[in-house]
Amino acid sequence: MQVHPPYGNAAKFETL
């Protein structure tokens, strides 16, 4: 899970 670019924080964690 890459959390480098913040695409919406929580939303990104759910997608990745």
C-alpha distances in whole Angstrom, upper triangle without the diagonal:
4,6,9,11,12,13,14,12,12,12,9,7,10,9,6
4,6,8,10,11,13,11,12,13,9,9,12,11,7
4,6,7,9,10,8,10,11,8,8,11,11,9
4,6,9,11,10,13,13,10,11,15,14,12
4,6,9,9,12,12,9,11,14,13,12
4,5,5,9,9,7,10,12,12,12
4,6,9,7,6,9,11,10,11
4,6,5,6,9,10,10,12
4,5,5,7,9,10,11
4,5,5,6,9,10
4,6,5,6,9
4,5,5,6
4,6,5
4,6
4
